[in-house]
Amino acid sequence: MKKEDKPFEEWKFARKRDEWMRRLASVPQSEISSGAKLVAFRLSLYMRERRRRAFPGYEELAACCGMSERIVQEHTKTVANAGWLDVERKRNQGNTYWLKYPFVQEDGYVIPLPKRADSDLDDDD
């Protein structure tokens, strides 16, 4: 069995996170802004194999991303509402974040990315 034929649940976390980042990057700017993607990518980098969640504060994320805390709050809400993050909000204790995988089918396999018509990566020229 090739790696690609394994159900998503059997993938190592780093591979899942990488696929999550690729898929989120492919979402059109009109649906999720580049600023929101940056915040989401930074959040995902706090996560590791053993601890598949992150809990940085808005202040820390804002400093890492070069944004205000308010903009970081808006971006995390946008990404969560789009189905890419689970967020547990606790007043005065901080938030906990988990990745969500909207590109995984009910049978546990990954939905293939559609080929982009404007992509020249697959050209043989």
N, C-alpha and C positions, 0 to 999 in steps of 0.2 A: 504494500500500500504506500503510495506517495504521500508526502507531507500534506499536499493540497487536498488529498482525499480524506483526511482525518476530519472528524467533526470539530467545530470551533472550540468546544469545551475541552478538547484534548491538547489544544495549543498551549505553549508556555505563555505566561503573562506578557513578557516583552514583545513577543510576536503579535499578540492580541492588541497591545497598545500601539505598536507600529502600524498595524492594519487600521486601527481606529483613527490614527492621525492621518493616514493616507486618504481614508474615506471622508473624514471631516474636511480635509483640504480640498477635496473635489466638489464639495457643496458650493453652489453658485453664490457669489458675493451678494446677490439680491436676497438670498435666504438667510445667510449668516455672514456678518461682516468680517473683514480680515482682523479687526481688533478683537472681536469675540473669539475668533479662531486662535489668535495669539494667547489670549487668557486661558482658553481650554487646553492648548498644547502645553503651556507652562504648568497648569494644574496636573496634567497627565504625567509630567516628568517628576512630580513628587511621589508618584506611586511606584511600588516595587513588587517583586514576586510574592513576598510574604505578606506585605501590607498593601493590599489592592485598593487602598483608599488614600485620600489626601485631606489635610485639614489646615492649609495655610490661611492666615488671616487676610482680609482685604488689603491691609496696609502692606504686608509682605508682597502680595501679588501685584499691587499697584507699583511698588518700587521695582520689581523684576520686569514689569511690562512697560514702564514709563508712562503710566496713566494715573488718573486720580482714583481714589477709592470708590467714588460714586460711579465712575465709568466701569470699573471692574465689577461692581455689583450688577450693573445693567447687563454687562456682557455675560456673566455667569448665568443670570436669569434667562437671557436669550438662548444660550446653548442648552440649558436644561429644558426650556419650553419646546425646543426643537427636537428633543428626545435623545440627546447625546450625553447627558449627565444626569445622575441622580444626586440630589442635594438634600441633606438633612440639616435643617436650620435650627439652631438652638440660640435663643436670645442670651446675650452676655457670655456665651461659651464658645462661639465660633461655629463654623459650618464644617460638615464632613461631605466629601465628594467621592463618587464612584463613577466609573465609565459605564455607559450604556451602549449596546451594540445593535443599532437599528438595522444593520445590514445582514443579520443572521436570521436565517429562515427558521420556521418552527421545528424542522427536522434536525436542526443543529448545524447545518452547513451554511457557508458564506454565499451570499448572492453575488454573482460575478459583476464586476464593474462594467458598465456599458462602454464601448469604444467611443471616443470623442471624435467627431467629424473634423474638428479643427486641430487635432493633434498630429504632429508630424513625427512622433517618436517611433511609429511603426512603419514608416516609409523606408523602402530599400534604397532610396537615392543616395 
